[in-house]
């Protein structure tokens, strides 16, 4: 991919030229996988629920785990823009446009998976025109729509110097709204009284903490792909150092909140059996929590970020740790969602009840090929939206004095 300098010298931004073979090959790659995701959804919709690995005990599987990961990460991808505008950190300001586009692209990828995995995506118009505000799902539709509207306005304010006086209020509104969106996503699980694995007041703040690390990790990977594919110059050493510290803080906070969540749950009598199951059971979920999120997604990234290794630069450490955080994040979402569903529901707490319908039986689930393809399709859609957006709009910083990725001499 190559770039072309914009004519608007005041802005100092440029768009991807889109004239190289690499650009079109990558665009085709993302487009094909996004289309395959849609086809996988059509296959599941046409043949029915039985072609998936899901069942009556586990109605949300791998696609839901990936969708929720992307939805949580999308608000965190706005970190860089918020640091530049809300917190007046000028070093981050030139990356604000890319941050805003990344946030919307990541959220679109998550909603793509979510809507197609739920089935009857054609019925979305009903949910968007008939509101039941006693349902947290309905509230989240409002929050997601509002996120797109506010972040689009935020991006427009960045690109239009004549509206500078409105820039700060809109930036603050976007910051508050992103917190509300993540709160709503976490509350989907926190307010689910039928599942003791989910029902917890700490779910909303937990998801907010996770969004910080997941979103920044996604943004770092996007920067790395731009540098490799579009031949963008590397970030300045000062900015790399700040990103290293920022990501380490966010990863530590996320790990702390997950630990607090499980410790407090273990001290609750009705949740103790579930905690033994999810943390020390025989299934895959303890491995995903301890190895996936704990080791690969938290401890190793922290060590990589905080302990310099001779011959390994800050940029490589950032990229390696970010990939680990993303992998650990998907593992955590899978353990929370699928692991929480697989644990038997206690229909009448404190009472003895029995039937022939899997009472007290741990649910089983194995992702099917269509579910895997749909999940990859959501991530591919993120890349597709980013490439088209960067091709059409002037979002990449071009001036040398920005001290950011994308500087040119």
VENDAGI-V153021 format. One record per residue. N is the residue number from 1. RES is the residue in three letters. NEAR is the number of other C-alpha atoms within 8 Angstrom. Layout:
N/RES/NEAR + N/RES/NEAR
//
This chain:
1/UNK/13 + 2/UNK/11 + 3/UNK/10 + 4/UNK/8 + 5/UNK/8 + 6/UNK/10 + 7/UNK/4 + 8/UNK/7 + 9/UNK/7 + 10/UNK/4 + 11/UNK/6 + 12/UNK/10 + 13/UNK/14 + 14/UNK/14 + 15/UNK/15 + 16/UNK/13 + 17/UNK/10 + 18/UNK/10 + 19/UNK/8 + 20/UNK/9 + 21/UNK/7 + 22/UNK/8 + 23/UNK/12 + 24/UNK/10 + 25/UNK/8 + 26/UNK/8 + 27/UNK/10 + 28/UNK/8 + 29/UNK/8 + 30/UNK/12 + 31/UNK/11 + 32/UNK/8 + 33/UNK/13 + 34/UNK/15 + 35/UNK/9 + 36/UNK/11 + 37/UNK/15 + 38/UNK/11 + 39/UNK/8 + 40/UNK/12 + 41/UNK/14 + 42/UNK/8 + 43/UNK/9 + 44/UNK/12 + 45/UNK/10 + 46/UNK/6 + 47/UNK/8 + 48/UNK/7 + 49/UNK/9 + 50/UNK/8 + 51/UNK/8 + 52/UNK/11 + 53/UNK/10 + 54/UNK/14 + 55/UNK/9 + 56/UNK/5 + 57/UNK/9 + 58/UNK/13 + 59/UNK/8 + 60/UNK/11 + 61/UNK/14 + 62/UNK/12 + 63/UNK/14 + 64/UNK/12 + 65/UNK/14 + 66/UNK/14 + 67/UNK/16 + 68/UNK/12 + 69/UNK/13 + 70/UNK/12 + 71/UNK/14 + 72/UNK/16 + 73/UNK/19 + 74/UNK/16 + 75/UNK/17 + 76/UNK/14 + 77/UNK/17 + 78/UNK/14 + 79/UNK/12 + 80/UNK/13 + 81/UNK/14 + 82/UNK/13 + 83/UNK/12 + 84/UNK/15 + 85/UNK/13 + 86/UNK/10 + 87/UNK/7 + 88/UNK/7 + 89/UNK/9 + 90/UNK/8 + 91/UNK/10 + 92/UNK/12 + 93/UNK/12 + 94/UNK/12 + 95/UNK/13 + 96/UNK/14 + 97/UNK/13 + 98/UNK/9 + 99/UNK/14 + 100/UNK/15 + 101/UNK/11 + 102/UNK/14 + 103/UNK/14 + 104/UNK/11 + 105/UNK/14 + 106/UNK/14 + 107/UNK/13 + 108/UNK/10 + 109/UNK/15 + 110/UNK/16 + 111/UNK/10 + 112/UNK/10 + 113/UNK/16 + 114/UNK/12 + 115/UNK/10 + 116/UNK/11 + 117/UNK/10 + 118/UNK/7 + 119/UNK/8 + 120/UNK/9 + 121/UNK/8 + 122/UNK/5 + 123/UNK/7 + 124/UNK/8 + 125/UNK/7 + 126/UNK/7 + 127/UNK/10 + 128/UNK/8 + 129/UNK/6 + 130/UNK/6 + 131/UNK/7 + 132/UNK/6 + 133/UNK/7 + 134/UNK/5 + 135/UNK/7 + 136/UNK/10 + 137/UNK/7 + 138/UNK/12 + 139/UNK/10 + 140/UNK/11 + 141/UNK/10 + 142/UNK/8 + 143/UNK/12 + 144/UNK/9 + 145/UNK/8 + 146/UNK/9 + 147/UNK/12 + 148/UNK/9 + 149/UNK/8 + 150/UNK/11 + 151/UNK/11 + 152/UNK/9 + 153/UNK/9 + 154/UNK/13 + 155/UNK/11 + 156/UNK/8 + 157/UNK/13 + 158/UNK/11 + 159/UNK/8 + 160/UNK/8 + 161/UNK/7 + 162/UNK/5 + 163/UNK/8 + 164/UNK/10 + 165/UNK/6 + 166/UNK/8 + 167/UNK/11 + 168/UNK/10 + 169/UNK/7 + 170/UNK/12 + 171/UNK/12 + 172/UNK/11 + 173/UNK/9 + 174/UNK/12 + 175/UNK/10 + 176/UNK/8 + 177/UNK/11 + 178/UNK/10 + 179/UNK/10 + 180/UNK/9 + 181/UNK/13 + 182/UNK/15 + 183/UNK/12 + 184/UNK/13 + 185/UNK/14 + 186/UNK/14 + 187/UNK/11 + 188/UNK/10 + 189/UNK/11 + 190/UNK/14 + 191/UNK/10 + 192/UNK/9 + 193/UNK/8 + 194/UNK/7 + 195/UNK/10 + 196/UNK/11 + 197/UNK/10 + 198/UNK/13 + 199/UNK/13 + 200/UNK/8 + 201/UNK/7 + 202/UNK/8 + 203/UNK/14 + 204/UNK/14 + 205/UNK/9 + 206/UNK/13 + 207/UNK/13 + 208/UNK/13 + 209/UNK/12 + 210/UNK/13 + 211/UNK/14 + 212/UNK/15 + 213/UNK/15 + 214/UNK/16 + 215/UNK/16 + 216/UNK/15 + 217/UNK/14 + 218/UNK/12 + 219/UNK/11 + 220/UNK/11 + 221/UNK/11 + 222/UNK/8 + 223/UNK/9 + 224/UNK/9 + 225/UNK/9 + 226/UNK/10 + 227/UNK/12 + 228/UNK/8 + 229/UNK/10 + 230/UNK/11 + 231/UNK/9 + 232/UNK/11 + 233/UNK/9 + 234/UNK/8 + 235/UNK/11 + 236/UNK/9 + 237/UNK/7 + 238/UNK/6 + 239/UNK/11 + 240/UNK/12 + 241/UNK/9 + 242/UNK/8 + 243/UNK/9 + 244/UNK/12 + 245/UNK/10 + 246/UNK/8 + 247/UNK/11 + 248/UNK/12 + 249/UNK/8 + 250/UNK/12 + 251/UNK/14 + 252/UNK/10 + 253/UNK/9 + 254/UNK/13 + 255/UNK/10 + 256/UNK/8 + 257/UNK/10 + 258/UNK/9 + 259/UNK/8 + 260/UNK/8 + 261/UNK/11 + 262/UNK/9 + 263/UNK/8 + 264/UNK/8 + 265/UNK/10 + 266/UNK/10 + 267/UNK/8 + 268/UNK/8 + 269/UNK/6 + 270/UNK/6 + 271/UNK/12 + 272/UNK/11 + 273/UNK/7 + 274/UNK/10 + 275/UNK/12 + 276/UNK/9 + 277/UNK/11 + 278/UNK/11 + 279/UNK/10 + 280/UNK/8 + 281/UNK/9 + 282/UNK/6 + 283/UNK/6 + 284/UNK/6 + 285/UNK/11 + 286/UNK/15 + 287/UNK/9 + 288/UNK/14 + 289/UNK/13 + 290/UNK/10 + 291/UNK/10 + 292/UNK/14 + 293/UNK/16 + 294/UNK/12 + 295/UNK/10 + 296/UNK/14 + 297/UNK/16 + 298/UNK/15 + 299/UNK/9 + 300/UNK/11 + 301/UNK/16 + 302/UNK/12 + 303/UNK/8 + 304/UNK/11 + 305/UNK/14 + 306/UNK/9 + 307/UNK/6 + 308/UNK/7 + 309/UNK/7 + 310/UNK/5 + 311/UNK/4 + 312/UNK/8 + 313/UNK/8 + 314/UNK/11 + 315/UNK/7 + 316/UNK/8 + 317/UNK/11 + 318/UNK/13 + 319/UNK/11 + 320/UNK/9 + 321/UNK/15 + 322/UNK/14 + 323/UNK/10 + 324/UNK/13 + 325/UNK/17 + 326/UNK/12 + 327/UNK/12 + 328/UNK/15 + 329/UNK/12 + 330/UNK/11 + 331/UNK/12 + 332/UNK/12 + 333/UNK/12 + 334/UNK/14 + 335/UNK/14 + 336/UNK/10 + 337/UNK/12 + 338/UNK/14 + 339/UNK/11 + 340/UNK/12 + 341/UNK/14 + 342/UNK/12 + 343/UNK/12 + 344/UNK/10 + 345/UNK/9 + 346/UNK/6 + 347/UNK/5 + 348/UNK/7 + 349/UNK/5 + 350/UNK/4 + 351/UNK/5 + 352/UNK/5 + 353/UNK/5 + 354/UNK/5 + 355/UNK/6 + 356/UNK/5 + 357/UNK/4 + 358/UNK/6 + 359/UNK/9 + 360/UNK/7 + 361/UNK/7 + 362/UNK/7 + 363/UNK/10 + 364/UNK/7 + 365/UNK/11 + 366/UNK/6 + 367/UNK/11 + 368/UNK/9 + 369/UNK/7 + 370/UNK/12 + 371/UNK/13 + 372/UNK/11 + 373/UNK/12 + 374/UNK/16 + 375/UNK/14 + 376/UNK/11 + 377/UNK/15 + 378/UNK/15 + 379/UNK/12 + 380/UNK/13 + 381/UNK/15 + 382/UNK/13 + 383/UNK/10 + 384/UNK/12 + 385/UNK/9 + 386/UNK/11 + 387/UNK/9 + 388/UNK/8 + 389/UNK/9 + 390/UNK/12 + 391/UNK/11 + 392/UNK/8 + 393/UNK/8 + 394/UNK/11 + 395/UNK/10 + 396/UNK/13 + 397/UNK/14 + 398/UNK/12 + 399/UNK/11 + 400/UNK/8 + 401/UNK/5 + 402/UNK/10 + 403/UNK/10 + 404/UNK/14 + 405/UNK/13 + 406/UNK/12 + 407/UNK/15 + 408/UNK/7 + 409/UNK/4
//
